[in-house]
Amino acid sequence: MQASSSAAAASQQSASEPMRSAQAPHARTQTILKFVVVALGVVMVAGLALVIGRIIYLASAPPAQPAASSAVSSTQTLQLPHGSEVRSISLSGNQMAVHYEMPEGSGIAILDLATGRETTHVSIVFVPAGN
């Protein structure tokens, strides 16, 4: 009887070992997955905090471009030829472009508003067709 009970115990032990060895990789996989889930959660929280911090920083930062009116004198003078008529005016930063027409042709004068001086003067001359 002892031989049969020893054989039965040995067969039970060998039968339980494959179960333990089959369970061990499963437990290890669960541990790894838990670590991955926690790490990804930490990364998501850190990313959200970074986005919120950047939004607050950009909202509280002063404007990148100063107002043009602070550097511009309140009175500027642009001398155009006699008999000219202003067609359009455009502003870009501290520069103003004035498109004008006169009996001899038209032109564009560009005025630097910071210094009050005319930086460029372009005369537009129309050439008759065939020349």
KELUM-519517 format. One record per residue: z, x, y of N, C-alpha, C in turn; residue in three letters. Coordinates in pm, 1 decimal. Each point is the difference from the previous one (the first is absolute). Layout:
[rec [Z X Y] [Z X Y] [Z X Y] 'ala']
...
REM end
This chain:
[rec [0.0 79.7 -118.5] [0.0 -79.7 118.5] [0.0 84.3 125.2] 'met']
[rec [69.4 107.7 -13.5] [3.7 85.0 117.8] [-137.4 52.3 35.5] 'gln']
[rec [-77.4 26.0 -95.8] [-134.2 50.7 24.9] [-84.0 -106.0 68.1] 'ala']
[rec [15.0 -124.0 -46.1] [-79.6 -105.8 61.7] [49.9 -30.5 141.5] 'ser']
[rec [131.1 7.4 21.1] [50.4 -26.5 134.4] [-34.7 115.3 93.7] 'ser']
[rec [-1.9 122.2 -50.7] [-40.2 113.9 82.0] [-147.8 -9.3 36.0] 'ser']
[rec [-79.8 -45.8 -93.1] [-143.1 -14.8 25.1] [-24.9 -112.4 100.2] 'ala']
[rec [77.9 -105.4 -11.9] [-14.8 -112.3 93.7] [41.2 42.7 140.6] 'ala']
[rec [107.4 77.7 9.3] [45.8 47.6 130.7] [-102.7 96.0 60.2] 'ala']
[rec [-58.1 81.8 -83.7] [-101.6 94.0 48.2] [-124.2 -74.0 46.2] 'ala']
[rec [-37.3 -105.5 -73.5] [-118.8 -76.0 42.2] [27.3 -77.8 127.9] 'ser']
[rec [123.8 -49.9 17.1] [34.1 -68.8 125.2] [0.6 97.6 116.5] 'gln']
[rec [50.9 118.6 -24.0] [5.5 100.6 105.7] [-140.2 44.2 39.1] 'gln']
[rec [-86.3 21.2 -96.8] [-136.2 41.7 31.9] [-77.6 -114.6 63.6] 'ser']
[rec [34.0 -122.0 -33.9] [-66.7 -115.1 61.0] [45.6 -19.2 143.9] 'ala']
[rec [126.0 33.7 30.8] [49.2 -17.5 137.6] [-44.8 113.4 91.3] 'ser']
[rec [-28.1 115.8 -53.8] [-45.7 111.9 81.3] [-134.5 -26.9 67.5] 'glu']
[rec [-98.4 -57.7 -68.0] [-123.4 -31.7 70.9] [23.2 -100.2 113.2] 'pro']
[rec [95.6 -90.3 -17.9] [29.6 -96.0 106.5] [58.6 72.4 121.2] 'met']
[rec [90.2 91.9 -27.8] [60.0 75.6 110.3] [-105.0 86.2 68.7] 'arg']
[rec [-84.6 62.9 -75.4] [-102.6 84.5 59.3] [-103.7 -84.8 73.4] 'ser']
[rec [-22.9 -123.1 -42.9] [-93.3 -89.1 68.6] [62.3 -53.5 128.2] 'ala']
[rec [131.0 -17.2 -0.3] [68.2 -51.2 118.3] [17.5 108.4 105.9] 'gln']
[rec [12.4 123.6 -39.4] [24.6 108.5 94.6] [-114.4 16.2 100.5] 'ala']
[rec [-127.9 2.1 -38.9] [-105.5 10.1 100.0] [-3.4 -123.0 91.3] 'pro']
[rec [31.8 -116.3 -52.9] [0.8 -121.6 81.6] [108.6 9.0 108.2] 'his']
[rec [116.8 49.0 -36.2] [108.6 16.2 96.9] [-36.6 105.6 103.5] 'ala']
[rec [-65.1 103.9 -43.5] [-41.7 105.4 93.1] [-104.3 -53.3 98.8] 'arg']
[rec [-93.9 -80.7 -49.7] [-101.4 -59.6 86.2] [64.0 -92.5 103.0] 'thr']
[rec [99.7 -76.8 -41.3] [69.8 -87.8 94.1] [71.4 80.1 108.0] 'gln']
[rec [59.9 109.9 -38.1] [68.7 85.0 97.0] [-99.3 56.7 101.9] 'thr']
[rec [-112.6 45.8 -48.5] [-103.4 54.4 89.8] [-51.6 -108.8 93.0] 'ile']
[rec [-24.7 -119.5 -53.3] [-49.0 -110.1 83.2] [102.0 -42.2 105.2] 'leu']
[rec [126.6 2.1 -34.8] [104.5 -31.9 98.2] [-1.5 101.7 114.1] 'lys']
[rec [-12.9 126.4 -36.2] [-5.8 104.1 102.4] [-121.8 -19.2 90.8] 'phe']
[rec [-115.0 -31.5 -57.3] [-122.0 -21.5 78.6] [16.3 -118.4 93.9] 'val']
[rec [58.8 -109.9 -48.3] [19.8 -118.6 83.7] [93.4 31.3 115.6] 'val']
[rec [107.8 70.9 -24.9] [94.2 35.6 107.1] [-67.6 92.9 100.5] 'val']
[rec [-74.5 98.0 -48.1] [-68.2 93.5 91.2] [-101.8 -73.1 86.4] 'ala']
[rec [-78.3 -90.5 -58.7] [-97.6 -75.6 79.0] [67.8 -91.8 100.5] 'leu']
[rec [113.4 -55.6 -36.1] [75.9 -82.1 95.0] [46.8 80.9 119.6] 'gly']
[rec [48.1 120.9 -27.0] [43.9 88.3 108.9] [-118.4 37.4 89.0] 'val']
[rec [-114.7 28.6 -59.0] [-119.1 35.0 77.6] [-44.2 -118.4 87.0] 'val']
[rec [4.8 -120.5 -53.6] [-40.6 -118.4 77.5] [94.9 -23.8 117.6] 'met']
[rec [128.3 13.0 -21.8] [97.5 -19.5 107.9] [-18.3 107.5 106.6] 'val']
[rec [-21.9 124.5 -40.8] [-21.5 108.2 96.9] [-128.9 -22.6 78.6] 'ala']
[rec [-106.0 -45.4 -65.8] [-125.3 -28.0 70.2] [14.2 -113.0 100.0] 'gly']
[rec [71.0 -105.0 -38.0] [22.6 -111.7 92.3] [82.3 45.2 120.3] 'leu']
[rec [101.6 81.9 -24.0] [80.2 52.5 110.2] [-84.9 87.3 92.8] 'ala']
[rec [-90.1 76.6 -57.1] [-88.4 84.9 79.9] [-93.0 -83.8 87.1] 'leu']
[rec [-56.7 -105.4 -55.0] [-89.5 -87.6 77.3] [76.2 -68.6 112.8] 'val']
[rec [117.8 -51.2 -27.7] [79.8 -66.8 103.3] [39.9 99.6 108.1] 'ile']
[rec [38.7 120.2 -39.8] [36.0 102.9 98.4] [-117.6 37.3 88.5] 'gly']
[rec [-119.3 10.3 -57.3] [-120.0 33.8 78.7] [-33.7 -111.0 98.8] 'arg']
[rec [14.2 -124.7 -41.0] [-26.4 -112.6 89.9] [97.9 2.1 116.9] 'ile']
[rec [125.8 23.6 -28.1] [100.6 5.5 107.5] [-28.9 117.0 93.2] 'ile']
[rec [-37.3 115.0 -54.9] [-31.0 116.8 81.9] [-118.5 -26.9 92.9] 'tyr']
[rec [-106.6 -57.6 -54.1] [-118.1 -26.8 81.7] [25.8 -108.1 104.2] 'leu']
[rec [84.2 -95.7 -30.8] [29.7 -106.6 95.3] [86.4 50.0 115.0] 'ala']
[rec [83.7 99.0 -25.2] [89.4 48.4 104.5] [-55.3 120.5 75.7] 'ser']
[rec [-111.3 57.6 -44.1] [-57.3 117.6 65.7] [-65.0 -40.7 132.7] 'ala']
[rec [5.2 86.5 100.3] [-67.1 -32.4 126.3] [-151.1 -1.4 -20.0] 'pro']
[rec [-72.4 -66.9 89.9] [-146.2 -3.6 -15.7] [-59.0 140.1 4.1] 'pro']
[rec [-103.3 21.9 -81.6] [-60.1 132.5 -12.8] [-79.5 38.7 124.4] 'ala']
[rec [-58.5 -97.4 67.6] [-82.2 29.4 116.2] [70.5 -51.8 125.0] 'gln']
[rec [25.5 87.2 96.8] [66.5 -47.0 121.3] [-90.3 -95.3 78.7] 'pro']
[rec [61.3 -82.8 78.2] [-76.3 -95.0 80.6] [-84.0 75.1 102.1] 'ala']
[rec [-123.7 -41.4 15.7] [-91.3 67.3 92.1] [41.7 -23.1 144.5] 'ala']
[rec [68.9 -108.0 26.6] [34.8 -33.2 137.5] [102.0 97.0 59.9] 'ser']
[rec [80.0 68.0 -83.4] [100.6 91.0 53.0] [-63.0 125.1 61.5] 'ser']
[rec [-116.7 43.6 -49.6] [-63.9 121.3 50.1] [-107.6 -30.9 103.6] 'ala']
[rec [-26.1 -126.5 25.5] [-108.8 -38.5 89.1] [55.3 -29.4 138.4] 'val']
[rec [-67.0 54.2 99.1] [36.5 -28.5 138.1] [-38.5 -143.3 32.2] 'ser']
[rec [71.2 -61.3 92.2] [-25.6 -140.1 31.2] [-126.5 -20.2 82.3] 'ser']
[rec [-49.6 105.1 67.5] [-123.7 -13.4 77.8] [-101.1 105.2 -43.1] 'thr']
[rec [-119.0 -45.0 -30.4] [-110.5 88.1 -38.1] [-122.2 -41.8 80.7] 'gln']
[rec [-86.0 93.9 30.8] [-121.8 -29.1 75.6] [-119.5 58.7 -73.7] 'thr']
[rec [-104.4 -81.9 -16.0] [-124.8 45.4 -59.1] [-109.4 -30.0 101.2] 'leu']
[rec [-70.5 102.3 42.5] [-105.9 -18.1 98.2] [-133.2 -17.0 -72.3] 'gln']
[rec [-60.0 -116.5 20.6] [-130.6 -29.4 -57.7] [-105.1 4.5 110.2] 'leu']
[rec [-126.3 25.1 -35.2] [-106.7 3.6 100.8] [-10.4 -133.8 75.5] 'pro']
[rec [-46.6 8.2 124.5] [-14.2 -117.8 85.1] [-97.6 -100.5 -64.0] 'his']
[rec [35.6 -126.2 3.0] [-84.2 -105.1 -53.8] [13.5 -19.3 -150.2] 'gly']
[rec [94.2 69.1 -61.7] [14.5 -14.8 -144.7] [87.3 -121.1 -31.9] 'ser']
[rec [-21.3 -53.8 -118.9] [72.7 -117.4 -45.6] [59.7 31.0 -137.3] 'glu']
[rec [130.8 -23.7 -15.4] [68.3 28.8 -125.5] [-36.7 -106.0 -103.1] 'val']
[rec [-45.3 45.0 -117.1] [-38.5 -90.9 -108.5] [111.8 -16.5 -102.4] 'arg']
[rec [68.7 108.4 -33.8] [110.0 -9.4 -96.7] [96.5 116.1 17.0] 'ser']
[rec [121.9 -21.7 -47.2] [104.2 103.1 3.0] [63.7 3.8 -138.6] 'ile']
[rec [22.0 120.4 -51.8] [65.0 18.3 -130.8] [112.5 99.9 13.5] 'ser']
[rec [112.1 -26.4 -71.3] [113.9 91.5 -3.5] [15.7 58.1 -138.7] 'leu']
[rec [31.9 128.4 -6.4] [30.4 66.3 -125.6] [105.7 105.8 28.3] 'ser']
[rec [124.3 -30.8 -35.3] [108.9 93.8 27.6] [18.3 15.1 149.5] 'gly']
[rec [-13.0 122.7 51.0] [13.2 27.6 142.8] [-134.9 13.6 68.6] 'asn']
[rec [-106.1 -48.7 -61.2] [-132.6 10.3 60.2] [-58.4 -139.2 21.7] 'gln']
[rec [-72.1 -12.8 110.3] [-65.5 -125.4 32.9] [-148.1 29.1 23.0] 'met']
[rec [-86.1 -76.7 -65.6] [-144.9 13.9 16.6] [-49.0 -119.2 80.8] 'ala']
[rec [-76.3 28.6 104.7] [-55.2 -104.5 87.0] [-152.0 6.6 -10.0] 'val']
[rec [-60.3 -109.3 -45.1] [-145.3 -9.9 -6.6] [-45.6 -73.3 125.2] 'his']
[rec [-88.1 60.6 75.8] [-45.6 -60.7 125.3] [-152.0 5.2 8.6] 'tyr']
[rec [-55.1 -87.1 84.3] [-143.7 -1.1 26.9] [-20.8 9.9 149.9] 'glu']
[rec [-109.7 65.5 37.5] [-39.7 12.1 140.6] [-152.0 -12.7 5.0] 'met']
[rec [-58.6 -12.2 116.3] [-145.6 -18.4 7.7] [-79.0 113.1 -65.3] 'pro']
[rec [47.5 123.4 2.0] [-71.5 113.4 -57.0] [16.1 12.3 -151.1] 'glu']
[rec [95.6 -64.7 -58.2] [27.2 11.1 -143.1] [144.9 -37.6 -27.3] 'gly']
[rec [46.3 33.1 -117.0] [139.1 -29.5 -32.7] [70.1 126.7 -45.2] 'ser']
[rec [131.2 -7.9 -15.4] [76.2 117.4 -41.1] [135.3 -39.5 -56.3] 'gly']
[rec [67.3 99.7 -53.6] [134.0 -17.9 -55.1] [87.4 109.9 58.2] 'ile']
[rec [111.7 -39.8 58.2] [96.7 95.7 52.2] [126.5 -9.4 -84.1] 'ala']
[rec [51.9 114.3 -43.7] [122.4 2.9 -79.7] [109.3 62.7 84.7] 'ile']
[rec [109.6 -74.0 14.5] [110.8 40.0 86.1] [122.2 29.4 -85.9] 'leu']
[rec [62.6 116.3 22.7] [124.7 34.0 -68.1] [113.3 -61.7 80.8] 'asp']
[rec [70.6 -96.4 -57.9] [102.8 -72.6 74.1] [124.7 83.7 23.5] 'leu']
[rec [25.3 99.6 -81.1] [118.3 84.6 18.3] [-14.6 88.9 122.5] 'ala']
[rec [-118.9 55.3 20.3] [-20.9 90.6 113.5] [-66.2 -69.3 117.9] 'thr']
[rec [-68.4 -111.0 -24.0] [-68.9 -70.5 107.8] [-136.6 57.0 31.1] 'gly']
[rec [-49.9 90.3 -82.8] [-128.9 63.3 27.0] [-107.4 -55.6 -91.4] 'arg']
[rec [-122.6 4.1 50.9] [-113.8 -40.7 -80.3] [-34.6 115.7 -92.9] 'glu']
[rec [6.6 -23.1 -130.8] [-25.6 107.7 -94.9] [-147.6 12.0 -34.3] 'thr']
[rec [-70.3 -111.8 -9.9] [-140.6 3.0 -38.2] [-75.6 -105.8 77.2] 'thr']
[rec [-123.0 34.1 34.9] [-88.4 -95.5 65.0] [-135.0 6.7 -71.7] 'his']
[rec [-42.9 -113.0 -52.6] [-124.8 -5.4 -74.6] [-96.5 -90.7 75.2] 'val']
[rec [-116.0 53.4 34.3] [-103.1 -81.1 64.2] [-94.8 -49.6 -106.8] 'ser']
[rec [-29.0 -128.9 3.3] [-91.8 -58.5 -95.9] [-132.8 -24.0 71.2] 'ile']
[rec [-102.3 65.9 -46.6] [-132.6 -8.7 62.7] [-94.8 -65.3 -100.4] 'val']
[rec [-68.6 -103.0 45.1] [-96.2 -67.8 -85.6] [-138.0 60.8 21.6] 'phe']
[rec [-62.3 42.0 -107.6] [-131.5 61.8 6.2] [-102.6 -107.5 -38.5] 'val']
[rec [-106.8 -14.0 80.4] [-100.6 -99.8 -35.4] [-64.3 30.7 -134.8] 'pro']
[rec [-46.1 -103.1 -66.9] [-59.9 16.9 -131.9] [-129.7 80.0 13.3] 'ala']
[rec [-29.9 81.3 -97.4] [-121.5 80.0 -0.9] [20.0 139.2 55.5] 'gly']
[rec [116.0 37.2 48.2] [23.4 135.2 53.1] [74.5 83.5 -98.0] 'asn']
REM end
